[in-house]
Amino acid sequence: MTPPTLILDNGASTIKVGIASNDVLPKCVPNAIYRGKHVKKSYIGDEIADCTDLSSLYYRIPFERGILTNWKLEKNIWDRVFQHTAQIEPSETRLLVTEPCFNLPQIQDSYDQIIFEEYNFSSCCRTIAPALCLFNEIGGLFNDKLGSIPDCTLIVDSGYSFTHIVPFLRGKPIAVGVKRLNVGGKLLTNHLKETVSFRSYDMMEETYIINDVKEKCCFMSKDVYKDLEICKKPGLKNTIVQDYVLPDFINTTQAQVKSRSSSANQHEQILTVNNERFMVPEILMHPSDIGMDQAGIPEAIIQSVHACDPDIHGLLYTNIILVGGNANIPGYMDRIKHDLRQFVPSEYEIRVVTPIDPVTFAWEGGQRFMASITKSELKDTFVERKEYLEFGSNICKRKFNTL
């Protein structure tokens, strides 16, 4: 009997997990352990849904700067995922798991050891998330012929801890063209937290709430200076300012964005956000705004393309796919396309697309990969547990196509 395949897209913020099947969507589980300030109880992963007071939550995260450093913490979360979310028996399951680009060799060995020695998975394949994205219906995203596979693709994966730009030629990553930016959703949330704490309320301990403010209120500006002028206007002339009603976790547990024209409730605690709505996401385009000596995403895309062979520059510019949680920011795709057009030679066409769900796009690619793989490819791609026990991590280094 063929063992089922568990696809585990192990992101620093959320784990996308599910059994490879044509009619199953992944479940997104927070990759963290939370502890309440007022209720001395820990919540592992998706147990946070049972928490009634989300104020002043203390986070414990296995990833540090995009690298998995706390395996004890990650194992507690994986235990919850395997037993309750996926409900699988590891010894009878095949595992397809993702890791960060340019993962450290010692950490790769830890992945293999935990997977085969702690959980006893029957077989495993470890790869990077951008590589799985290529197995999706790429042609349909660009309104090309369905089923067509472009020779060159550029994946921009902007997630929790970092942003990776990964060029591909015929399905293989071009290592010299891979760029990593230390900007991601965590940086945006922390900067918004500091800004709000300076201008309004002290929210330095309210990471969970501020992250919700970021997701509900922030957008990417098309013209920063024009929007800054709008923010200075009084009253209803300011079309950017928004009121975010903070939950008190007594009468209300869900926050909401309120229209400025609606009537005020004296019992509501209002957080007003104005230019923070677009100046915080602007860090993705210009990290130098907060003193970081790094290129923004559009500039890093150009650097990535220029590091590749000149013959494929045009092909890369015409097949840019934006994935990761930051791709959900309104205006993100249009802004990147606009900024690229200013710097890329006019003879090159620029096509930038965002999938329907950029967060689960890699997982969906893994599902299509498992649906199309042959027995011989399966043998060449996956490492069996008995192979690992005989050859150790060396067999994983030979088989896994990672950066």
Phi, psi and omega per residue, in radians:
M1 nan 2.323 -3.133
T2 -1.294 2.222 -3.133
P3 -1.246 2.578 3.071
P4 -1.180 2.701 3.135
T5 -1.886 2.162 3.052
L6 -1.663 2.160 3.092
I7 -1.722 2.132 -3.080
L8 -2.170 1.721 3.051
D9 -1.526 1.691 -2.938
N10 -1.536 1.349 3.135
G11 -1.342 2.793 -3.126
A12 -1.238 -0.456 3.127
S13 -1.729 -0.856 -3.125
T14 -2.330 2.551 3.039
I15 -1.717 2.160 3.055
K16 -1.727 2.046 -2.964
V17 -2.407 2.538 3.086
G18 3.052 2.804 3.077
I19 -1.364 2.372 3.127
A20 -1.130 1.977 -3.137
S21 -2.762 2.696 -3.090
N22 -1.244 -0.335 -3.046
D23 -2.129 0.407 -3.115
V24 -2.113 2.298 3.059
L25 -1.731 2.667 -3.107
P26 -1.276 2.723 3.002
K27 -1.777 2.395 -3.140
C28 -1.738 2.079 -3.087
V29 -2.054 2.214 3.091
P30 -1.010 2.300 -3.132
N31 -1.595 1.123 -3.088
A32 -2.778 2.805 2.978
I33 -2.033 2.172 -3.073
Y34 -1.825 2.640 3.040
R35 -2.383 2.219 -3.120
G36 -1.310 2.637 3.131
K37 -1.372 -0.691 -3.076
H38 -1.651 -0.544 3.092
V39 -1.883 1.945 -3.052
K40 -1.344 1.268 -3.132
K41 -2.488 2.491 3.104
S42 -1.686 2.513 3.121
Y43 -2.117 2.111 -3.098
I44 -1.710 2.107 3.069
G45 0.980 -2.121 -3.053
D46 -1.290 -0.006 3.034
E47 -1.157 -0.283 3.126
I48 -1.049 -0.380 3.100
A49 -1.132 -0.374 3.140
D50 -1.525 -0.135 -3.106
C51 -1.357 2.261 -3.120
T52 -1.680 -0.250 3.121
D53 -2.223 1.770 -3.056
L54 -1.614 0.159 -3.122
S55 -1.386 2.455 3.059
S56 0.936 0.740 3.092
L57 -1.241 2.438 3.062
Y58 -1.705 2.154 -3.100
Y59 -1.647 2.457 2.911
R60 -2.230 2.038 -3.004
I61 -2.093 2.316 -3.117
P62 -1.182 -0.426 -3.069
F63 -1.651 2.456 3.047
E64 -2.257 2.015 -3.089
R65 0.946 0.698 3.053
G66 1.451 0.010 -3.121
I67 -1.988 2.348 3.141
L68 -1.314 1.884 -3.042
T69 -1.977 -0.383 -3.083
N70 -1.980 1.564 -3.077
W71 -1.275 -0.497 3.097
K72 -1.086 -0.735 3.115
L73 -1.191 -0.792 -3.120
E74 -1.104 -0.642 3.141
K75 -1.137 -0.665 3.076
N76 -1.067 -0.687 3.140
I77 -1.255 -0.753 3.110
W78 -1.086 -0.647 3.089
D79 -0.995 -0.789 3.114
R80 -1.111 -0.760 -3.111
V81 -1.112 -0.825 -3.075
F82 -1.223 -0.671 -3.042
Q83 -1.451 -0.684 -3.006
H84 -1.894 -0.723 -3.075
T85 -1.408 -0.990 -3.121
A86 -1.492 -0.493 -3.138
Q87 0.929 1.047 -3.125
I88 -2.147 2.829 3.005
E89 -1.855 1.859 -3.023
P90 -0.894 -0.678 -3.077
S91 -1.158 -0.283 3.134
E92 -1.959 0.343 -3.017
T93 -2.306 2.507 3.009
R94 -1.629 2.477 -3.058
L95 -2.090 2.274 2.982
L96 -2.009 1.949 -3.012
V97 -2.179 2.556 3.122
T98 -1.785 2.736 3.086
E99 -2.445 2.862 3.124
P100 -1.190 2.734 3.030
C101 -1.135 2.542 3.135
F102 0.951 0.740 3.092
N103 -1.134 2.528 -3.108
L104 -1.196 2.459 -3.107
P105 -0.985 -0.673 -3.139
Q106 -1.121 -0.654 -3.134
I107 -1.283 -0.628 3.052
Q108 -1.048 -0.740 3.095
D109 -1.091 -0.630 3.112
S110 -1.152 -0.691 3.054
Y111 -0.946 -0.908 -3.072
D112 -1.094 -0.718 -3.111
Q113 -1.138 -0.796 -3.133
I114 -1.121 -0.774 -3.060
I115 -1.155 -0.788 -3.038
F116 -1.599 -0.571 -3.050
E117 -1.694 -0.593 -3.141
E118 -1.523 -0.807 -3.078
Y119 -1.730 -0.309 3.086
N120 1.068 0.706 3.059
F121 -1.058 2.552 -3.086
S122 -1.185 -0.621 3.069
S123 -2.783 2.858 -3.058
C124 -2.641 2.578 2.966
C125 -2.291 2.216 -3.134
R126 -1.964 2.222 -3.088
T127 -2.580 3.134 3.097
I128 -1.693 2.616 -3.083
A129 -1.077 -0.742 3.125
P130 -1.003 -0.555 3.129
A131 -1.155 -0.630 3.119
L132 -1.222 -0.510 -3.138
C133 -1.013 -0.540 -3.059
L134 -1.194 -0.297 -3.109
F135 -1.462 -0.073 3.079
N136 -1.348 3.082 3.120
E137 -1.347 1.474 -3.081
I138 -1.248 -0.720 -3.114
G139 -1.006 -0.725 3.136
G140 -1.128 -0.571 3.115
L141 -1.074 -0.660 -3.102
F142 -1.667 0.209 -3.093
N143 1.039 0.495 3.014
D144 -1.545 -3.043 3.114
K145 -1.107 2.303 3.135
L146 -1.056 2.371 -3.130
G147 1.570 -0.188 3.138
S148 -1.286 2.451 -3.110
I149 -2.057 2.002 -3.138
P150 -1.176 2.548 3.109
D151 -1.160 -0.612 -3.094
C152 -2.206 2.391 3.125
T153 -2.489 2.516 3.085
L154 -2.067 2.022 -3.139
I155 -1.737 2.173 3.054
V156 -1.896 1.833 -3.070
D157 -1.846 1.777 -3.118
S158 -1.916 1.850 -3.046
G159 -2.052 -2.472 -2.988
Y160 -1.328 -0.830 -3.014
S161 -1.788 -0.460 -3.007
F162 -2.725 3.058 3.024
T163 -2.223 2.212 3.099
H164 -1.957 2.353 2.979
I165 -1.934 2.035 -3.027
V166 -2.175 1.932 3.045
P167 -1.465 2.528 3.133
F168 -2.199 2.463 3.016
L169 -2.175 1.997 -3.096
R170 0.900 0.781 3.050
G171 1.458 -0.070 -3.128
K172 -1.883 2.323 3.117
P173 -1.196 2.464 3.096
I174 -1.647 1.774 -2.966
A175 -1.027 -0.682 -3.077
V176 -1.194 -0.322 -3.097
G177 -1.685 -0.062 -3.096
V178 -1.319 2.252 3.118
K179 -2.124 2.454 3.109
R180 -2.132 2.249 3.061
L181 -1.970 2.370 -3.141
N182 -1.511 0.819 3.057
V183 -2.223 2.361 -3.132
G184 -2.844 -2.938 -3.073
G185 -1.091 -0.604 3.134
K186 -1.104 -0.754 3.124
L187 -1.083 -0.741 3.139
L188 -1.105 -0.778 -3.140
T189 -1.092 -0.772 -3.131
N190 -1.136 -0.677 3.130
H191 -1.205 -0.693 3.090
L192 -1.123 -0.658 3.127
K193 -1.080 -0.773 3.134
E194 -1.173 -0.720 -3.120
T195 -1.138 -0.820 3.135
V196 -1.114 -0.695 -3.139
S197 -1.137 -0.546 3.120
F198 -1.352 -0.644 -3.015
R199 -1.675 -0.489 -3.012
S200 -2.242 -1.706 -3.120
Y201 -1.850 2.793 3.034
D202 -1.352 1.831 -3.083
M203 -2.036 0.358 -3.035
M204 -1.131 -0.407 3.113
E205 -1.732 0.034 -3.047
E206 -1.813 0.967 -3.097
T207 -1.043 -0.745 -3.095
Y208 -1.090 -0.770 -3.122
I209 -1.215 -0.753 -3.129
I210 -1.141 -0.601 3.070
N211 -1.108 -0.625 3.076
D212 -1.191 -0.667 3.060
V213 -1.034 -0.789 3.138
K214 -1.036 -0.799 -3.073
E215 -1.233 -0.536 -3.076
K216 -1.615 -0.460 -2.995
C217 -1.949 -0.527 -2.988
C218 -1.345 2.639 3.066
F219 -2.630 2.876 3.137
M220 -1.685 2.126 -3.090
S221 -1.313 2.486 3.030
K222 -1.473 -0.533 3.129
D223 -2.457 1.719 -3.022
V224 -1.083 -0.801 -3.070
Y225 -1.165 -0.647 3.087
K226 -1.134 -0.747 3.134
D227 -1.197 -0.571 3.076
L228 -1.121 -0.637 3.084
E229 -1.160 -0.676 3.113
I230 -1.102 -0.666 -3.122
C231 -1.100 -0.385 -3.133
K232 -1.445 -0.233 -3.063
K233 -1.291 2.612 -3.096
P234 -1.485 2.722 2.978
G235 0.980 -2.434 -3.061
L236 -1.273 -0.141 3.072
K237 -1.224 -0.396 3.078
N238 -1.479 1.775 -3.085
T239 -1.530 0.017 -3.084
I240 -1.728 -0.657 -3.048
V241 -1.047 2.459 3.135
Q242 -2.352 2.662 3.044
D243 -1.852 2.176 3.090
Y244 -1.866 2.038 -3.117
V245 -1.439 1.986 -3.106
L246 -1.289 2.393 3.071
P247 -1.278 2.524 3.082
D248 -1.775 -0.096 3.108
F249 1.032 0.365 2.993
I250 -2.103 -1.065 3.075
N251 -1.566 -0.597 -3.132
T252 -2.324 2.415 3.082
T253 -1.964 -0.215 -3.134
Q254 -1.929 2.258 3.071
A255 -1.380 2.804 3.096
Q256 -2.592 2.670 3.059
V257 -1.630 2.205 -3.024
K258 -1.903 2.456 3.076
S259 -1.232 2.481 -3.126
R260 -1.143 -0.445 -3.091
S261 -1.452 -0.231 -3.117
S262 -1.335 2.750 -3.074
S263 -1.237 2.549 -3.092
A264 -1.565 2.553 3.063
N265 -1.881 2.186 -3.039
Q266 -1.118 -0.359 -3.132
H267 -1.530 -0.170 -3.119
E268 -1.432 2.461 3.045
Q269 -1.788 2.011 -2.986
I270 -1.789 2.292 2.975
L271 -1.863 2.007 -3.116
T272 -1.626 2.185 3.102
V273 -2.043 2.283 -3.081
N274 -2.082 -1.803 -3.120
N275 -1.238 -0.211 3.058
E276 -1.048 -0.457 -3.085
R277 -1.019 -0.620 -3.112
F278 -2.049 -0.334 -3.137
M279 -1.312 -0.487 3.091
V280 -1.214 -0.882 3.076
P281 -1.118 -0.349 3.126
E282 -1.058 -0.362 3.110
I283 -1.046 -0.560 3.114
L284 -1.103 -0.561 -3.126
M285 -1.534 -0.572 -3.101
H286 -2.440 1.404 3.112
P287 -1.052 -0.359 3.129
S288 -1.128 -0.303 3.114
D289 -1.061 -0.463 3.118
I290 -1.994 0.387 3.020
G291 1.508 0.212 3.113
M292 -1.535 2.245 -3.132
D293 -1.496 1.210 -3.130
Q294 -2.504 2.730 3.057
A295 -1.324 2.701 2.997
G296 -1.380 3.069 -3.081
I297 -1.062 -0.837 3.135
P298 -1.038 -0.750 3.133
E299 -1.145 -0.666 3.126
A300 -1.178 -0.589 3.066
I301 -1.073 -0.774 3.140
I302 -1.131 -0.730 3.103
Q303 -1.080 -0.691 3.139
S304 -1.120 -0.792 -3.134
V305 -1.122 -0.759 -3.104
H306 -1.172 -0.374 3.099
A307 -1.331 -0.247 -3.137
C308 -1.620 3.047 3.140
D309 -1.063 2.321 -3.124
P310 -0.979 -0.467 -3.111
D311 -1.152 -0.357 -3.086
I312 -1.924 0.141 -3.140
H313 -1.002 -0.831 -3.108
G314 -1.108 -0.660 -3.141
L315 -1.170 -0.654 3.138
L316 -1.191 -0.713 -3.134
Y317 -1.162 -0.427 -3.109
T318 -1.592 0.003 -3.122
N319 -2.419 1.133 -3.140
I320 -1.795 2.163 -3.121
I321 -2.061 2.226 -3.131
L322 -1.744 2.109 3.120
V323 -2.285 3.057 -3.112
G324 1.680 2.879 -3.049
G325 -1.062 -0.594 -3.117
N326 -1.224 -0.299 3.089
A327 -1.183 -0.220 3.096
N328 -1.441 -0.130 3.123
I329 -1.158 2.180 3.132
P330 -0.993 2.322 3.118
G331 1.487 -0.041 -3.085
Y332 -1.083 -0.852 -3.102
M333 -1.151 -0.786 -3.118
D334 -1.102 -0.663 -3.124
R335 -1.173 -0.748 3.128
I336 -1.096 -0.754 3.124
K337 -1.106 -0.721 3.137
H338 -1.109 -0.810 -3.112
D339 -1.198 -0.623 3.099
L340 -1.118 -0.685 -3.101
R341 -1.083 -0.479 -3.133
Q342 -1.288 -0.412 -3.037
F343 -1.985 -0.401 -3.092
V344 -1.454 2.380 3.118
P345 -0.924 2.516 -3.008
S346 -1.135 -0.384 -3.129
E347 -1.267 -0.236 3.116
Y348 -1.645 2.260 3.009
E349 -1.392 2.495 3.129
I350 -2.030 2.133 3.066
R351 -2.203 2.125 -3.133
V352 -2.193 2.254 -3.132
V353 -2.298 2.717 3.034
T354 -2.179 2.248 3.103
P355 -1.108 2.914 3.110
I356 -1.000 -0.777 3.074
D357 -2.215 1.641 -3.092
P358 -1.183 -0.305 -3.127
V359 -1.305 -0.726 -3.085
T360 -1.714 0.142 -3.045
F361 -1.074 -0.701 3.132
A362 -1.164 -0.726 3.125
W363 -1.073 -0.748 3.132
E364 -1.104 -0.621 3.058
G365 -1.126 -0.684 3.074
G366 -1.101 -0.624 3.110
Q367 -1.142 -0.772 3.118
R368 -1.179 -0.599 3.099
F369 -1.084 -0.785 -3.122
M370 -1.224 -0.498 3.140
A371 -1.281 -0.438 -3.050
S372 -1.856 -0.112 -3.034
I373 -1.272 2.473 3.088
T374 -1.615 2.944 -3.127
K375 -1.091 -0.700 3.141
S376 -1.182 -0.701 3.093
E377 -1.145 -0.636 3.121
L378 -1.071 -0.736 -3.133
K379 -1.172 -0.622 -3.122
D380 -1.366 -0.425 -3.022
T381 -1.663 -0.704 -3.067
F382 -1.672 2.579 3.046
V383 -1.795 2.150 3.079
E384 -1.316 2.676 -3.128
R385 -1.068 -0.673 -3.139
K386 -1.159 -0.556 3.065
E387 -1.162 -0.750 3.141
Y388 -1.100 -0.744 -3.124
L389 -1.142 -0.462 -3.141
E390 -1.503 -0.746 -3.017
F391 -1.917 -0.191 -3.121
G392 1.271 -2.729 -3.083
S393 -1.213 -0.228 3.131
N394 -1.077 -0.666 3.121
I395 -1.162 -0.566 3.108
C396 -1.210 -0.693 3.117
K397 -1.102 -0.592 -3.113
R398 -1.341 -0.627 -3.015
K399 -1.583 -0.664 -3.023
F400 -1.354 2.239 -3.118
N401 -1.626 1.340 3.139
T402 -2.029 2.838 3.113
L403 -1.408 nan nan
